[in-house]
């Protein structure tokens, strides 16, 4: 039986960068095939060639033994390849059915037939979403199911999934895995791209590792060693995924007392100088709302905040910055970056007053600070003037962190600091966090990754239903204890 996909000698050049270098890869029919590598390894470029977004420069692609020249995304879909991007490609104002058959209402047989067919597709993956519901009213996991149903509507032989669990809870991830396995049983091939190595090792049949535009090897998942896989991805041996760190917690820096908002109820806790305080909870528990309230992005109904023993009134992000509080938001592309701006301007936009005199920007000091942060945080960019849109996810995240470090905060709130970031860039972000607290700064870290929280935090707070439901010493507790408390 011919492989469903064979890639032979595929290369792709961009100005000054060889994104793919002579890739040879074989994908079998009905397998779950993991693709791993650091940001910038070439994974996305290869997937965009398969989905018709980019044209390959050299090489040959075969589908089930027949050579194909993929000319466009529409052509890719007609060949039986569908891609589900990390940022969903859905229209919020349309229904699930309208999204599944977008641009193909006539082909679907009219509106009633379209709703029936969409309902059958959703039912086939055990999704109970009414096909007439608007996308805007669906949860993230339900949107994921709509994307899968849309892919199936093209009778896809290959479905590419790019970081599909980024915004899903543990239970939602388990449900997605069950659906992926059922698709495999029906002969559908899944190309699964993820930075979450635990998922790769649990779900995939085989795994291909990429680095610097090259394919380093393909192995059966049962033969994978996590340490060896990380070393292949980053090009060096890593003794551990988290840096060693002694506790530097000192005197009380911030005290939050009886804080309440529309979502939060009677929140009280303290944060010490030189401390990393972890904050965990299920989606909807109030973690992000707490960060936004402290940063002045959401109105506070009752309660007080004191920094260095002095009460502060934070009614807006401007007040927060003046009080020494900074926030790295959970969604960098929608809330943290201006994608059409340069790397330099994204780094300095929160502290432009620092570089102005008599309403005139002083470009020299600004350039020096930007260059210092690019060097200190190991931000990989062709130039400070390059659009931040063109940087990898890990380097974009480091630019957002640099922006808030530029404001010289006392307290840095990190909401999902390593979401969508590869293992090498994660380690670099952990080193940045370590350096901040060793210099006397404090960090409130919100994360859905419990290994990250337990490895990097001095203390862990758990939230449930808008309240703090427990406090734990990460050295003396387990993931299971924390999850049991979060679930209640």
WOURKA-V491409 format. One line per field, one symbol per residue. phi: phi as a letter, one per 20 degrees, with the letter a starting at -180 (. if undefined). psi: psi as a letter, one per 40 degrees, with the letter a starting at -180 (. if undefined). A space follows every 10 residues. Layout:
BEGIN
phi: ???
psi: ???
END
This chain:
BEGIN
phi: .fgfbcdcme cbddgncefc cledbddefm dedeccrfgn fogfffffff enfdefecoc cddlndfcdf eagffgfffo dccdfgegdc dgeefgffff dgmcgfffnn ffffffffff ffffdldeff feffgfeeff fffgffffff fffelfecde ddlfdgdefg fffgffgfff fffffenfed eddbeefffg ffeeeccddd blndeerccf ffefdgffff fffenbfcfb ecffbefdfc ffdccdclfc cfdeclecac cefmdddecc rfgnfogfff ffffenedfe ebocccclmd fcdddagfff ffendcceff dffeddcdfe efggfffdfe cfgfddblmd feffffffff ffffffelee bgafefffge efgfffffff fggeffelfe cdedelfdfm dffffgffff fffgffffeo fccddebeef gfffedeecc dddblmceda cceffcccgf fffffffn
psi: hiidhhhhfh ihhihehgdh gfhhhhhihf ihhhhiiihe dedddddddd eedihidiii hhhfehhigh diddddddef hihhidhigi hdeiiddddd fhefdddefi dddddddddd ddddffhehh eeiiddeiid dddddddddd ddeefhdhhh hhfeedeiid dddddddddd dddddeehhh hhhiegdddd dddidihhhi hfeihdihih ddehhddddd dddeeihhdi ehihhihehb ihdhhhhfhi addihfhhii hiheihhihi iiheeedddd ddddeedihh diiihhhfeh hihheidddd ddefhihhid gdddeeigde iidddddede fdddeihfeh hgdddddddd ddddddefhh idideihdde iidddddddd ddddddefid hhhhhgdehf hidddddddd ddddddddee iihhhhiehd dddddeidih hhihfeihei hihdefiidd ddddddd.
END
